[in-house]
Amino acid sequence: MWVRAKDVAWQLVRGILMGVSDVVPGVSGGTVALLLGIYARLIGLVRTGVGVLGSLFRGNWAETWDRLRSFDWWFAVPLVVGVVVSVMALASVIDDLLIDEPESMAGLFFGLVAASVVVAWKLLHRPSLLKGLVAAAVSGLVFGLLGLHSGPASDPSSLFLFGAGAVAVCAMLLPGISGSFILLMIGVYPAVIASIDEWVWGNLAALSLGALLGLVLFSHLIGQVLERWHDPALTVMVGLLAGSLRVLWPWPAGVGVISRHAEETIDGTGLGWAPIADLWLPAVLAVAAAFLVLVLSRRVSADT
C-alpha cells in the first residue's frame, strides 16, 4: 500500500512539472517527460487511449471494455491531475514572471533544457560519433527554422487550421518544441487565441479535428519508432532539444512576447548578449536549473 501511495505521489509531482512546462513558451511537455524517464510510457498511454476511442467509435463495446480495463489508470490519473492543478495554480504566476523577469526566467529554462540534452544523450544504448553528428545536424536545422516565422494570418481557412492543429499536436508529443510556438511560427496563434476567447466553434472544431488526427497518427508512429529504432529516435530528439535552446536564450527578449494583436512578432528567437551587470542572475539560475535536472535524472535512474 505504501509503495502504491509513493508511486501516485511521485506521479503527481511529474504531472505538476509537466504542467509548468506547458505554460512556458518554447518548453515542450515532451522535454519534461523525457527528463523524468516516462516519455516512452506516456506515448504508450496515448496510443492506448487512441485505441479506446477507436473501439468506442466502431461500437465494439467488448473491446472498449477490455481496453479500459487494461488502461494504466494509476499512471494516467495522477499525471493528468498534476498537470491540471499545476496549470490552474501556477499559470498566472509564471505568466507574470515571464513578463516581469523575462531574461531570468529564460535563463532558468535554458539551464533546464540544456541539461536535458545531456540526460537524453545518456539514454542512448550505444552512443557514437555518427549519432553525435546527426544530432548536431538536426540541432542546426531546428535552430535555423526557429528563426523563421510568418506574419499573422488574420482569417485562416478551416483547412489551414485543421493542418495547424495536426502539426501543433505532433510538436507537443516531441521533446524540444512546444505546440504553441509552432502555431506562432506559422502565423495562426492570434487567430487560435481569438477563436478560444470568442468561442468561434467552426475554427475550434477544425483545430480540434486536426489535433485529434495528429494525435492518432503521430502517437502510433512515435511508439513504433521508439520500439524499433530506439537510438536513432533518441538521437533526433537530442537534436530537437539542442536546437530549441534558441527560443530560450535569455537575450534580448527572454522567451519572447506573445501578443494577441495583429502586430504580433516572435521576439524570443532573437540572439544577443547582456551587459555584465545583467548577466549574473540568468546565468546563476541556468546553472542551478541544470544542476537540479542532473540530480533529478540520477534519482529517476536509481528508481528505474
URKA-V619082 format. One record per backbone hydrogen bond with DSSP energy under -0.5 kcal/mol. NH is the residue of the N-H (numbers start at 1). CO is the residue of the C=O. If there is no record, write none. Layout:
[[NH	CO] [NH	CO]]
This chain:
[[5	1] [6	2] [7	3] [8	4] [9	5] [10	6] [11	7] [12	8] [13	9] [14	10] [15	11] [16	12] [17	13] [18	14] [19	15] [20	16] [21	17] [22	18] [23	19] [23	20] [24	21] [25	23] [27	24] [28	26] [30	172] [31	28] [32	28] [33	29] [34	30] [35	31] [36	32] [37	34] [38	33] [39	33] [42	38] [43	39] [44	40] [45	41] [46	42] [47	43] [48	44] [49	45] [50	46] [51	47] [52	48] [53	49] [54	50] [55	51] [56	52] [57	53] [58	54] [59	56] [60	55] [61	59] [64	60] [65	61] [66	62] [67	63] [68	64] [69	65] [70	66] [71	67] [71	68] [73	71] [75	72] [76	72] [77	73] [79	75] [80	76] [81	77] [82	78] [83	79] [84	80] [85	81] [86	82] [87	83] [88	84] [89	85] [90	86] [91	87] [94	90] [95	91] [96	92] [97	93] [98	94] [99	95] [100	96] [101	97] [105	101] [106	102] [107	103] [108	104] [109	105] [110	106] [111	107] [112	108] [113	109] [114	110] [115	111] [116	112] [117	113] [118	114] [119	115] [120	116] [121	117] [122	118] [123	119] [123	120] [124	121] [132	128] [133	129] [134	130] [135	131] [136	132] [137	133] [138	134] [139	135] [140	136] [141	137] [142	138] [143	139] [144	140] [145	141] [146	142] [147	144] [148	145] [150	185] [153	187] [154	152] [156	153] [161	157] [162	158] [163	159] [164	160] [165	161] [166	162] [167	163] [168	164] [169	165] [170	166] [171	167] [172	168] [173	169] [174	170] [177	174] [182	178] [183	179] [184	180] [185	181] [186	182] [187	184] [188	183] [189	183] [192	188] [193	189] [194	190] [195	191] [196	192] [197	193] [198	194] [199	195] [200	195] [201	199] [204	200] [205	201] [206	202] [207	203] [208	204] [209	205] [210	206] [211	207] [212	208] [213	209] [214	210] [215	211] [216	212] [217	213] [218	214] [219	215] [220	216] [221	217] [222	218] [223	219] [224	220] [225	221] [226	222] [227	223] [228	224] [229	225] [233	229] [234	230] [235	231] [236	232] [237	233] [238	234] [239	235] [240	236] [241	237] [242	238] [243	239] [244	240] [245	242] [246	243] [247	244] [248	244] [249	245] [249	246] [254	250] [256	253] [258	256] [259	257] [264	261] [267	265] [269	266] [270	267] [272	251] [278	275] [279	275] [279	276] [280	276] [283	279] [284	280] [285	281] [286	282] [287	283] [288	284] [289	285] [290	286] [291	287] [292	288] [293	289] [294	290] [295	291] [296	292] [297	293] [298	294] [299	295] [300	296] [301	297] [302	298] [303	299] [304	300]]
